Amino acid sequence: MNPIIAILKEHNITDTQINDLFQTLTENPLMAMGTIGQLGIQAEKLQQLMALIMQNPNLIKEAVVELGLDFSKVEAAKSQLQK
């Protein structure tokens, strides 16, 4: 299992919430940050999760693929952020 998904599950985040989070991430990464904040994960665990993502950004792609979402939308959103 993807470590991002594993950490979310450790904090009793439901499969539906995880799916919604990554769906939001593929459509609007900035909005996803707000969604993560609303999940109620303790600040120290949230920092750990963010550090994991920063050290290995490919984990996002792996999680998106594992959830069966369209990674090309993540790439499109990323290019929009870089403009």
PyMOL Python script that loads the backbone (N, CA, C, O; Angstrom):
from pymol import cmd

cmd.read_pdbstr("""\
ATOM      1  N   MET A   1       0.844  -1.185   0.000  1.00  0.00           N
ATOM      2  CA  MET A   1       0.000   0.000   0.000  1.00  0.00           C
ATOM      3  C   MET A   1       0.887   1.245   0.000  1.00  0.00           C
ATOM      4  O   MET A   1       1.941   1.277   0.634  1.00  0.00           O
ATOM      5  N   ASN A   2       0.442   2.246  -0.712  1.00  0.00           N
ATOM      6  CA  ASN A   2       1.152   3.509  -0.782  1.00  0.00           C
ATOM      7  C   ASN A   2       1.269   4.119   0.620  1.00  0.00           C
ATOM      8  O   ASN A   2       0.291   4.121   1.368  1.00  0.00           O
ATOM      9  N   PRO A   3       2.450   4.637   0.989  1.00  0.00           N
ATOM     10  CA  PRO A   3       2.635   5.191   2.346  1.00  0.00           C
ATOM     11  C   PRO A   3       1.718   6.369   2.664  1.00  0.00           C
ATOM     12  O   PRO A   3       1.321   6.543   3.817  1.00  0.00           O
ATOM     13  N   ILE A   4       1.377   7.175   1.669  1.00  0.00           N
ATOM     14  CA  ILE A   4       0.464   8.293   1.917  1.00  0.00           C
ATOM     15  C   ILE A   4      -0.909   7.742   2.313  1.00  0.00           C
ATOM     16  O   ILE A   4      -1.508   8.183   3.294  1.00  0.00           O
ATOM     17  N   ILE A   5      -1.386   6.788   1.546  1.00  0.00           N
ATOM     18  CA  ILE A   5      -2.685   6.184   1.839  1.00  0.00           C
ATOM     19  C   ILE A   5      -2.638   5.476   3.194  1.00  0.00           C
ATOM     20  O   ILE A   5      -3.596   5.541   3.963  1.00  0.00           O
ATOM     21  N   ALA A   6      -1.529   4.805   3.482  1.00  0.00           N
ATOM     22  CA  ALA A   6      -1.387   4.102   4.767  1.00  0.00           C
ATOM     23  C   ALA A   6      -1.479   5.077   5.936  1.00  0.00           C
ATOM     24  O   ALA A   6      -2.160   4.794   6.921  1.00  0.00           O
ATOM     25  N   ILE A   7      -0.803   6.216   5.840  1.00  0.00           N
ATOM     26  CA  ILE A   7      -0.846   7.206   6.918  1.00  0.00           C
ATOM     27  C   ILE A   7      -2.266   7.740   7.088  1.00  0.00           C
ATOM     28  O   ILE A   7      -2.740   7.910   8.211  1.00  0.00           O
ATOM     29  N   LEU A   8      -2.934   8.001   5.980  1.00  0.00           N
ATOM     30  CA  LEU A   8      -4.314   8.494   6.069  1.00  0.00           C
ATOM     31  C   LEU A   8      -5.216   7.464   6.738  1.00  0.00           C
ATOM     32  O   LEU A   8      -6.057   7.815   7.566  1.00  0.00           O
ATOM     33  N   LYS A   9      -5.041   6.193   6.380  1.00  0.00           N
ATOM     34  CA  LYS A   9      -5.858   5.136   6.985  1.00  0.00           C
ATOM     35  C   LYS A   9      -5.553   4.990   8.479  1.00  0.00           C
ATOM     36  O   LYS A   9      -6.452   4.704   9.269  1.00  0.00           O
ATOM     37  N   GLU A  10      -4.284   5.187   8.870  1.00  0.00           N
ATOM     38  CA  GLU A  10      -3.910   5.125  10.289  1.00  0.00           C
ATOM     39  C   GLU A  10      -4.689   6.152  11.102  1.00  0.00           C
ATOM     40  O   GLU A  10      -4.918   5.966  12.297  1.00  0.00           O
ATOM     41  N   HIS A  11      -5.092   7.232  10.449  1.00  0.00           N
ATOM     42  CA  HIS A  11      -5.814   8.302  11.137  1.00  0.00           C
ATOM     43  C   HIS A  11      -7.315   8.222  10.889  1.00  0.00           C
ATOM     44  O   HIS A  11      -8.037   9.215  10.976  1.00  0.00           O
ATOM     45  N   ASN A  12      -7.758   7.007  10.579  1.00  0.00           N
ATOM     46  CA  ASN A  12      -9.183   6.718  10.412  1.00  0.00           C
ATOM     47  C   ASN A  12      -9.850   7.554   9.321  1.00  0.00           C
ATOM     48  O   ASN A  12     -11.031   7.890   9.413  1.00  0.00           O
ATOM     49  N   ILE A  13      -9.082   7.882   8.295  1.00  0.00           N
ATOM     50  CA  ILE A  13      -9.640   8.564   7.133  1.00  0.00           C
ATOM     51  C   ILE A  13     -10.259   7.466   6.259  1.00  0.00           C
ATOM     52  O   ILE A  13      -9.592   6.490   5.917  1.00  0.00           O
ATOM     53  N   THR A  14     -11.510   7.629   5.908  1.00  0.00           N
ATOM     54  CA  THR A  14     -12.224   6.594   5.165  1.00  0.00           C
ATOM     55  C   THR A  14     -11.729   6.512   3.719  1.00  0.00           C
ATOM     56  O   THR A  14     -11.113   7.445   3.203  1.00  0.00           O
ATOM     57  N   ASP A  15     -12.010   5.386   3.086  1.00  0.00           N
ATOM     58  CA  ASP A  15     -11.648   5.215   1.678  1.00  0.00           C
ATOM     59  C   ASP A  15     -12.293   6.294   0.819  1.00  0.00           C
ATOM     60  O   ASP A  15     -11.680   6.798  -0.122  1.00  0.00           O
ATOM     61  N   THR A  16     -13.528   6.645   1.146  1.00  0.00           N
ATOM     62  CA  THR A  16     -14.227   7.686   0.391  1.00  0.00           C
ATOM     63  C   THR A  16     -13.522   9.027   0.537  1.00  0.00           C
ATOM     64  O   THR A  16     -13.352   9.752  -0.444  1.00  0.00           O
ATOM     65  N   GLN A  17     -13.109   9.360   1.763  1.00  0.00           N
ATOM     66  CA  GLN A  17     -12.400  10.616   1.993  1.00  0.00           C
ATOM     67  C   GLN A  17     -11.058  10.622   1.264  1.00  0.00           C
ATOM     68  O   GLN A  17     -10.662  11.642   0.700  1.00  0.00           O
ATOM     69  N   ILE A  18     -10.362   9.490   1.274  1.00  0.00           N
ATOM     70  CA  ILE A  18      -9.070   9.383   0.585  1.00  0.00           C
ATOM     71  C   ILE A  18      -9.281   9.568  -0.912  1.00  0.00           C
ATOM     72  O   ILE A  18      -8.551  10.314  -1.563  1.00  0.00           O
ATOM     73  N   ASN A  19     -10.272   8.893  -1.443  1.00  0.00           N
ATOM     74  CA  ASN A  19     -10.565   9.016  -2.864  1.00  0.00           C
ATOM     75  C   ASN A  19     -10.917  10.458  -3.221  1.00  0.00           C
ATOM     76  O   ASN A  19     -10.434  10.993  -4.219  1.00  0.00           O
ATOM     77  N   ASP A  20     -11.763  11.086  -2.397  1.00  0.00           N
ATOM     78  CA  ASP A  20     -12.149  12.478  -2.634  1.00  0.00           C
ATOM     79  C   ASP A  20     -10.938  13.399  -2.579  1.00  0.00           C
ATOM     80  O   ASP A  20     -10.799  14.307  -3.399  1.00  0.00           O
ATOM     81  N   LEU A  21     -10.067  13.160  -1.611  1.00  0.00           N
ATOM     82  CA  LEU A  21      -8.862  13.973  -1.470  1.00  0.00           C
ATOM     83  C   LEU A  21      -8.006  13.904  -2.731  1.00  0.00           C
ATOM     84  O   LEU A  21      -7.584  14.933  -3.258  1.00  0.00           O
ATOM     85  N   PHE A  22      -7.754  12.691  -3.210  1.00  0.00           N
ATOM     86  CA  PHE A  22      -6.906  12.552  -4.389  1.00  0.00           C
ATOM     87  C   PHE A  22      -7.624  13.016  -5.655  1.00  0.00           C
ATOM     88  O   PHE A  22      -6.977  13.473  -6.598  1.00  0.00           O
ATOM     89  N   GLN A  23      -8.940  12.907  -5.688  1.00  0.00           N
ATOM     90  CA  GLN A  23      -9.698  13.463  -6.816  1.00  0.00           C
ATOM     91  C   GLN A  23      -9.528  14.978  -6.835  1.00  0.00           C
ATOM     92  O   GLN A  23      -9.302  15.571  -7.890  1.00  0.00           O
ATOM     93  N   THR A  24      -9.638  15.601  -5.657  1.00  0.00           N
ATOM     94  CA  THR A  24      -9.430  17.047  -5.555  1.00  0.00           C
ATOM     95  C   THR A  24      -8.010  17.398  -5.945  1.00  0.00           C
ATOM     96  O   THR A  24      -7.782  18.390  -6.637  1.00  0.00           O
ATOM     97  N   LEU A  25      -7.061  16.601  -5.512  1.00  0.00           N
ATOM     98  CA  LEU A  25      -5.656  16.830  -5.845  1.00  0.00           C
ATOM     99  C   LEU A  25      -5.438  16.820  -7.347  1.00  0.00           C
ATOM    100  O   LEU A  25      -4.669  17.629  -7.867  1.00  0.00           O
ATOM    101  N   THR A  26      -6.106  15.912  -8.051  1.00  0.00           N
ATOM    102  CA  THR A  26      -5.915  15.840  -9.500  1.00  0.00           C
ATOM    103  C   THR A  26      -6.561  17.028 -10.207  1.00  0.00           C
ATOM    104  O   THR A  26      -6.146  17.396 -11.306  1.00  0.00           O
ATOM    105  N   GLU A  27      -7.564  17.624  -9.588  1.00  0.00           N
ATOM    106  CA  GLU A  27      -8.263  18.733 -10.233  1.00  0.00           C
ATOM    107  C   GLU A  27      -7.770  20.097  -9.783  1.00  0.00           C
ATOM    108  O   GLU A  27      -7.709  21.030 -10.584  1.00  0.00           O
ATOM    109  N   ASN A  28      -7.416  20.223  -8.498  1.00  0.00           N
ATOM    110  CA  ASN A  28      -7.021  21.518  -7.953  1.00  0.00           C
ATOM    111  C   ASN A  28      -6.127  21.303  -6.730  1.00  0.00           C
ATOM    112  O   ASN A  28      -6.623  21.221  -5.606  1.00  0.00           O
ATOM    113  N   PRO A  29      -4.819  21.211  -6.943  1.00  0.00           N
ATOM    114  CA  PRO A  29      -3.896  20.922  -5.831  1.00  0.00           C
ATOM    115  C   PRO A  29      -3.986  21.905  -4.671  1.00  0.00           C
ATOM    116  O   PRO A  29      -3.835  21.503  -3.517  1.00  0.00           O
ATOM    117  N   LEU A  30      -4.227  23.177  -4.947  1.00  0.00           N
ATOM    118  CA  LEU A  30      -4.326  24.144  -3.853  1.00  0.00           C
ATOM    119  C   LEU A  30      -5.534  23.860  -2.973  1.00  0.00           C
ATOM    120  O   LEU A  30      -5.459  23.981  -1.750  1.00  0.00           O
ATOM    121  N   MET A  31      -6.635  23.485  -3.588  1.00  0.00           N
ATOM    122  CA  MET A  31      -7.829  23.145  -2.816  1.00  0.00           C
ATOM    123  C   MET A  31      -7.597  21.876  -1.996  1.00  0.00           C
ATOM    124  O   MET A  31      -8.146  21.731  -0.904  1.00  0.00           O
ATOM    125  N   ALA A  32      -6.793  20.966  -2.517  1.00  0.00           N
ATOM    126  CA  ALA A  32      -6.487  19.730  -1.798  1.00  0.00           C
ATOM    127  C   ALA A  32      -5.791  20.021  -0.474  1.00  0.00           C
ATOM    128  O   ALA A  32      -6.006  19.313   0.510  1.00  0.00           O
ATOM    129  N   MET A  33      -4.966  21.051  -0.444  1.00  0.00           N
ATOM    130  CA  MET A  33      -4.284  21.402   0.804  1.00  0.00           C
ATOM    131  C   MET A  33      -5.304  21.780   1.878  1.00  0.00           C
ATOM    132  O   MET A  33      -5.152  21.402   3.039  1.00  0.00           O
ATOM    133  N   GLY A  34      -6.330  22.515   1.498  1.00  0.00           N
ATOM    134  CA  GLY A  34      -7.386  22.861   2.442  1.00  0.00           C
ATOM    135  C   GLY A  34      -8.151  21.636   2.906  1.00  0.00           C
ATOM    136  O   GLY A  34      -8.521  21.519   4.074  1.00  0.00           O
ATOM    137  N   THR A  35      -8.381  20.725   1.971  1.00  0.00           N
ATOM    138  CA  THR A  35      -9.094  19.488   2.293  1.00  0.00           C
ATOM    139  C   THR A  35      -8.299  18.660   3.294  1.00  0.00           C
ATOM    140  O   THR A  35      -8.870  18.095   4.227  1.00  0.00           O
ATOM    141  N   ILE A  36      -6.991  18.585   3.106  1.00  0.00           N
ATOM    142  CA  ILE A  36      -6.135  17.840   4.037  1.00  0.00           C
ATOM    143  C   ILE A  36      -6.254  18.431   5.435  1.00  0.00           C
ATOM    144  O   ILE A  36      -6.329  17.697   6.420  1.00  0.00           O
ATOM    145  N   GLY A  37      -6.270  19.756   5.520  1.00  0.00           N
ATOM    146  CA  GLY A  37      -6.381  20.425   6.805  1.00  0.00           C
ATOM    147  C   GLY A  37      -7.676  20.118   7.529  1.00  0.00           C
ATOM    148  O   GLY A  37      -7.727  20.181   8.757  1.00  0.00           O
ATOM    149  N   GLN A  38      -8.732  19.784   6.783  1.00  0.00           N
ATOM    150  CA  GLN A  38     -10.035  19.510   7.377  1.00  0.00           C
ATOM    151  C   GLN A  38     -10.199  18.057   7.824  1.00  0.00           C
ATOM    152  O   GLN A  38     -11.230  17.702   8.396  1.00  0.00           O
ATOM    153  N   LEU A  39      -9.207  17.223   7.573  1.00  0.00           N
ATOM    154  CA  LEU A  39      -9.329  15.807   7.920  1.00  0.00           C
ATOM    155  C   LEU A  39      -9.091  15.525   9.396  1.00  0.00           C
ATOM    156  O   LEU A  39      -9.368  14.424   9.872  1.00  0.00           O
ATOM    157  N   GLY A  40      -8.583  16.508  10.118  1.00  0.00           N
ATOM    158  CA  GLY A  40      -8.393  16.342  11.549  1.00  0.00           C
ATOM    159  C   GLY A  40      -7.151  15.555  11.943  1.00  0.00           C
ATOM    160  O   GLY A  40      -7.095  14.981  13.031  1.00  0.00           O
ATOM    161  N   ILE A  41      -6.170  15.527  11.073  1.00  0.00           N
ATOM    162  CA  ILE A  41      -4.914  14.837  11.389  1.00  0.00           C
ATOM    163  C   ILE A  41      -4.094  15.746  12.309  1.00  0.00           C
ATOM    164  O   ILE A  41      -4.001  16.951  12.078  1.00  0.00           O
ATOM    165  N   GLN A  42      -3.503  15.163  13.349  1.00  0.00           N
ATOM    166  CA  GLN A  42      -2.683  15.926  14.291  1.00  0.00           C
ATOM    167  C   GLN A  42      -1.560  16.637  13.538  1.00  0.00           C
ATOM    168  O   GLN A  42      -1.024  16.114  12.561  1.00  0.00           O
ATOM    169  N   ALA A  43      -1.212  17.837  14.007  1.00  0.00           N
ATOM    170  CA  ALA A  43      -0.227  18.677  13.330  1.00  0.00           C
ATOM    171  C   ALA A  43       1.097  17.953  13.095  1.00  0.00           C
ATOM    172  O   ALA A  43       1.675  18.053  12.013  1.00  0.00           O
ATOM    173  N   GLU A  44       1.581  17.220  14.109  1.00  0.00           N
ATOM    174  CA  GLU A  44       2.874  16.541  13.947  1.00  0.00           C
ATOM    175  C   GLU A  44       2.796  15.437  12.895  1.00  0.00           C
ATOM    176  O   GLU A  44       3.749  15.231  12.144  1.00  0.00           O
ATOM    177  N   LYS A  45       1.677  14.731  12.836  1.00  0.00           N
ATOM    178  CA  LYS A  45       1.508  13.677  11.833  1.00  0.00           C
ATOM    179  C   LYS A  45       1.330  14.286  10.446  1.00  0.00           C
ATOM    180  O   LYS A  45       1.797  13.733   9.451  1.00  0.00           O
ATOM    181  N   LEU A  46       0.652  15.427  10.390  1.00  0.00           N
ATOM    182  CA  LEU A  46       0.469  16.117   9.122  1.00  0.00           C
ATOM    183  C   LEU A  46       1.819  16.595   8.584  1.00  0.00           C
ATOM    184  O   LEU A  46       2.076  16.512   7.383  1.00  0.00           O
ATOM    185  N   GLN A  47       2.671  17.090   9.466  1.00  0.00           N
ATOM    186  CA  GLN A  47       4.025  17.501   9.058  1.00  0.00           C
ATOM    187  C   GLN A  47       4.816  16.302   8.554  1.00  0.00           C
ATOM    188  O   GLN A  47       5.557  16.410   7.576  1.00  0.00           O
ATOM    189  N   GLN A  48       4.663  15.172   9.210  1.00  0.00           N
ATOM    190  CA  GLN A  48       5.341  13.948   8.794  1.00  0.00           C
ATOM    191  C   GLN A  48       4.872  13.539   7.396  1.00  0.00           C
ATOM    192  O   GLN A  48       5.678  13.154   6.550  1.00  0.00           O
ATOM    193  N   LEU A  49       3.572  13.627   7.167  1.00  0.00           N
ATOM    194  CA  LEU A  49       3.007  13.290   5.869  1.00  0.00           C
ATOM    195  C   LEU A  49       3.533  14.230   4.789  1.00  0.00           C
ATOM    196  O   LEU A  49       3.918  13.784   3.708  1.00  0.00           O
ATOM    197  N   MET A  50       3.549  15.524   5.079  1.00  0.00           N
ATOM    198  CA  MET A  50       4.029  16.495   4.107  1.00  0.00           C
ATOM    199  C   MET A  50       5.518  16.305   3.818  1.00  0.00           C
ATOM    200  O   MET A  50       5.949  16.447   2.673  1.00  0.00           O
ATOM    201  N   ALA A  51       6.299  15.988   4.840  1.00  0.00           N
ATOM    202  CA  ALA A  51       7.727  15.738   4.636  1.00  0.00           C
ATOM    203  C   ALA A  51       7.932  14.526   3.740  1.00  0.00           C
ATOM    204  O   ALA A  51       8.803  14.532   2.870  1.00  0.00           O
ATOM    205  N   LEU A  52       7.142  13.500   3.949  1.00  0.00           N
ATOM    206  CA  LEU A  52       7.221  12.293   3.132  1.00  0.00           C
ATOM    207  C   LEU A  52       6.935  12.630   1.668  1.00  0.00           C
ATOM    208  O   LEU A  52       7.632  12.157   0.770  1.00  0.00           O
ATOM    209  N   ILE A  53       5.918  13.441   1.434  1.00  0.00           N
ATOM    210  CA  ILE A  53       5.563  13.834   0.069  1.00  0.00           C
ATOM    211  C   ILE A  53       6.659  14.691  -0.547  1.00  0.00           C
ATOM    212  O   ILE A  53       7.001  14.516  -1.716  1.00  0.00           O
ATOM    213  N   MET A  54       7.215  15.619   0.234  1.00  0.00           N
ATOM    214  CA  MET A  54       8.266  16.509  -0.284  1.00  0.00           C
ATOM    215  C   MET A  54       9.524  15.717  -0.643  1.00  0.00           C
ATOM    216  O   MET A  54      10.191  16.020  -1.632  1.00  0.00           O
ATOM    217  N   GLN A  55       9.841  14.708   0.157  1.00  0.00           N
ATOM    218  CA  GLN A  55      11.042  13.905  -0.099  1.00  0.00           C
ATOM    219  C   GLN A  55      10.855  12.952  -1.267  1.00  0.00           C
ATOM    220  O   GLN A  55      11.820  12.585  -1.937  1.00  0.00           O
ATOM    221  N   ASN A  56       9.617  12.552  -1.511  1.00  0.00           N
ATOM    222  CA  ASN A  56       9.361  11.585  -2.576  1.00  0.00           C
ATOM    223  C   ASN A  56       8.043  11.927  -3.283  1.00  0.00           C
ATOM    224  O   ASN A  56       7.016  11.295  -3.031  1.00  0.00           O
ATOM    225  N   PRO A  57       8.079  12.935  -4.173  1.00  0.00           N
ATOM    226  CA  PRO A  57       6.855  13.357  -4.850  1.00  0.00           C
ATOM    227  C   PRO A  57       6.211  12.264  -5.712  1.00  0.00           C
ATOM    228  O   PRO A  57       5.023  12.346  -6.024  1.00  0.00           O
ATOM    229  N   ASN A  58       6.978  11.254  -6.096  1.00  0.00           N
ATOM    230  CA  ASN A  58       6.417  10.157  -6.887  1.00  0.00           C
ATOM    231  C   ASN A  58       5.351   9.385  -6.121  1.00  0.00           C
ATOM    232  O   ASN A  58       4.547   8.675  -6.725  1.00  0.00           O
ATOM    233  N   LEU A  59       5.337   9.519  -4.786  1.00  0.00           N
ATOM    234  CA  LEU A  59       4.309   8.845  -3.986  1.00  0.00           C
ATOM    235  C   LEU A  59       2.912   9.326  -4.351  1.00  0.00           C
ATOM    236  O   LEU A  59       1.945   8.570  -4.260  1.00  0.00           O
ATOM    237  N   ILE A  60       2.808  10.600  -4.769  1.00  0.00           N
ATOM    238  CA  ILE A  60       1.498  11.107  -5.181  1.00  0.00           C
ATOM    239  C   ILE A  60       1.043  10.363  -6.429  1.00  0.00           C
ATOM    240  O   ILE A  60      -0.104   9.925  -6.518  1.00  0.00           O
ATOM    241  N   LYS A  61       1.951  10.224  -7.392  1.00  0.00           N
ATOM    242  CA  LYS A  61       1.592   9.510  -8.621  1.00  0.00           C
ATOM    243  C   LYS A  61       1.196   8.073  -8.300  1.00  0.00           C
ATOM    244  O   LYS A  61       0.197   7.568  -8.812  1.00  0.00           O
ATOM    245  N   GLU A  62       1.980   7.421  -7.453  1.00  0.00           N
ATOM    246  CA  GLU A  62       1.677   6.038  -7.081  1.00  0.00           C
ATOM    247  C   GLU A  62       0.300   5.923  -6.425  1.00  0.00           C
ATOM    248  O   GLU A  62      -0.454   4.993  -6.710  1.00  0.00           O
ATOM    249  N   ALA A  63      -0.021   6.875  -5.545  1.00  0.00           N
ATOM    250  CA  ALA A  63      -1.320   6.847  -4.863  1.00  0.00           C
ATOM    251  C   ALA A  63      -2.455   7.082  -5.848  1.00  0.00           C
ATOM    252  O   ALA A  63      -3.487   6.414  -5.785  1.00  0.00           O
ATOM    253  N   VAL A  64      -2.265   8.030  -6.758  1.00  0.00           N
ATOM    254  CA  VAL A  64      -3.297   8.323  -7.758  1.00  0.00           C
ATOM    255  C   VAL A  64      -3.550   7.092  -8.622  1.00  0.00           C
ATOM    256  O   VAL A  64      -4.697   6.741  -8.898  1.00  0.00           O
ATOM    257  N   VAL A  65      -2.469   6.442  -9.044  1.00  0.00           N
ATOM    258  CA  VAL A  65      -2.604   5.234  -9.861  1.00  0.00           C
ATOM    259  C   VAL A  65      -3.274   4.123  -9.052  1.00  0.00           C
ATOM    260  O   VAL A  65      -4.158   3.431  -9.555  1.00  0.00           O
ATOM    261  N   GLU A  66      -2.848   3.955  -7.790  1.00  0.00           N
ATOM    262  CA  GLU A  66      -3.427   2.914  -6.930  1.00  0.00           C
ATOM    263  C   GLU A  66      -4.929   3.110  -6.750  1.00  0.00           C
ATOM    264  O   GLU A  66      -5.684   2.142  -6.649  1.00  0.00           O
ATOM    265  N   LEU A  67      -5.352   4.362  -6.711  1.00  0.00           N
ATOM    266  CA  LEU A  67      -6.772   4.661  -6.530  1.00  0.00           C
ATOM    267  C   LEU A  67      -7.543   4.635  -7.852  1.00  0.00           C
ATOM    268  O   LEU A  67      -8.766   4.773  -7.867  1.00  0.00           O
ATOM    269  N   GLY A  68      -6.821   4.457  -8.958  1.00  0.00           N
ATOM    270  CA  GLY A  68      -7.473   4.366 -10.262  1.00  0.00           C
ATOM    271  C   GLY A  68      -7.884   5.710 -10.841  1.00  0.00           C
ATOM    272  O   GLY A  68      -8.808   5.782 -11.651  1.00  0.00           O
ATOM    273  N   LEU A  69      -7.202   6.777 -10.429  1.00  0.00           N
ATOM    274  CA  LEU A  69      -7.522   8.105 -10.936  1.00  0.00           C
ATOM    275  C   LEU A  69      -6.610   8.448 -12.114  1.00  0.00           C
ATOM    276  O   LEU A  69      -5.665   7.717 -12.408  1.00  0.00           O
ATOM    277  N   ASP A  70      -6.897   9.547 -12.775  1.00  0.00           N
ATOM    278  CA  ASP A  70      -6.176   9.958 -13.973  1.00  0.00           C
ATOM    279  C   ASP A  70      -5.009  10.872 -13.597  1.00  0.00           C
ATOM    280  O   ASP A  70      -5.217  12.029 -13.233  1.00  0.00           O
ATOM    281  N   PHE A  71      -3.776  10.349 -13.684  1.00  0.00           N
ATOM    282  CA  PHE A  71      -2.611  11.134 -13.286  1.00  0.00           C
ATOM    283  C   PHE A  71      -2.349  12.284 -14.242  1.00  0.00           C
ATOM    284  O   PHE A  71      -1.726  13.268 -13.844  1.00  0.00           O
ATOM    285  N   SER A  72      -2.801  12.200 -15.488  1.00  0.00           N
ATOM    286  CA  SER A  72      -2.559  13.294 -16.435  1.00  0.00           C
ATOM    287  C   SER A  72      -3.195  14.591 -15.930  1.00  0.00           C
ATOM    288  O   SER A  72      -2.718  15.679 -16.251  1.00  0.00           O
ATOM    289  N   LYS A  73      -4.274  14.482 -15.138  1.00  0.00           N
ATOM    290  CA  LYS A  73      -4.892  15.675 -14.566  1.00  0.00           C
ATOM    291  C   LYS A  73      -3.973  16.319 -13.534  1.00  0.00           C
ATOM    292  O   LYS A  73      -3.944  17.543 -13.404  1.00  0.00           O
ATOM    293  N   VAL A  74      -3.224  15.501 -12.802  1.00  0.00           N
ATOM    294  CA  VAL A  74      -2.252  16.038 -11.839  1.00  0.00           C
ATOM    295  C   VAL A  74      -1.182  16.825 -12.589  1.00  0.00           C
ATOM    296  O   VAL A  74      -0.812  17.925 -12.180  1.00  0.00           O
ATOM    297  N   GLU A  75      -0.690  16.258 -13.683  1.00  0.00           N
ATOM    298  CA  GLU A  75       0.338  16.935 -14.479  1.00  0.00           C
ATOM    299  C   GLU A  75      -0.197  18.246 -15.051  1.00  0.00           C
ATOM    300  O   GLU A  75       0.514  19.251 -15.065  1.00  0.00           O
ATOM    301  N   ALA A  76      -1.434  18.242 -15.519  1.00  0.00           N
ATOM    302  CA  ALA A  76      -2.038  19.466 -16.076  1.00  0.00           C
ATOM    303  C   ALA A  76      -2.172  20.534 -14.989  1.00  0.00           C
ATOM    304  O   ALA A  76      -1.879  21.707 -15.222  1.00  0.00           O
ATOM    305  N   ALA A  77      -2.617  20.119 -13.802  1.00  0.00           N
ATOM    306  CA  ALA A  77      -2.756  21.063 -12.695  1.00  0.00           C
ATOM    307  C   ALA A  77      -1.395  21.607 -12.279  1.00  0.00           C
ATOM    308  O   ALA A  77      -1.257  22.790 -11.967  1.00  0.00           O
ATOM    309  N   LYS A  78      -0.400  20.741 -12.276  1.00  0.00           N
ATOM    310  CA  LYS A  78       0.954  21.161 -11.896  1.00  0.00           C
ATOM    311  C   LYS A  78       1.483  22.200 -12.879  1.00  0.00           C
ATOM    312  O   LYS A  78       2.101  23.182 -12.469  1.00  0.00           O
ATOM    313  N   SER A  79       1.247  21.992 -14.161  1.00  0.00           N
ATOM    314  CA  SER A  79       1.728  22.962 -15.154  1.00  0.00           C
ATOM    315  C   SER A  79       0.998  24.285 -15.005  1.00  0.00           C
ATOM    316  O   SER A  79       1.585  25.339 -15.250  1.00  0.00           O
ATOM    317  N   GLN A  80      -0.275  24.256 -14.608  1.00  0.00           N
ATOM    318  CA  GLN A  80      -1.010  25.497 -14.366  1.00  0.00           C
ATOM    319  C   GLN A  80      -0.410  26.266 -13.200  1.00  0.00           C
ATOM    320  O   GLN A  80      -0.334  27.494 -13.240  1.00  0.00           O
ATOM    321  N   LEU A  81       0.015  25.558 -12.163  1.00  0.00           N
ATOM    322  CA  LEU A  81       0.602  26.206 -10.994  1.00  0.00           C
ATOM    323  C   LEU A  81       1.945  26.855 -11.319  1.00  0.00           C
ATOM    324  O   LEU A  81       2.329  27.851 -10.706  1.00  0.00           O
ATOM    325  N   GLN A  82       2.644  26.286 -12.275  1.00  0.00           N
ATOM    326  CA  GLN A  82       3.971  26.797 -12.618  1.00  0.00           C
ATOM    327  C   GLN A  82       3.916  28.033 -13.514  1.00  0.00           C
ATOM    328  O   GLN A  82       4.938  28.687 -13.724  1.00  0.00           O
ATOM    329  N   LYS A  83       2.745  28.358 -14.040  1.00  0.00           N
ATOM    330  CA  LYS A  83       2.605  29.531 -14.917  1.00  0.00           C
ATOM    331  C   LYS A  83       2.509  30.804 -14.123  1.00  0.00           C
ATOM    332  O   LYS A  83       2.388  31.885 -14.700  1.00  0.00           O
TER     333      LYS A  83
END
""", "prot")
cmd.dss("prot")
cmd.show_as("cartoon", "prot")
cmd.util.cbc("prot")
cmd.orient("prot")
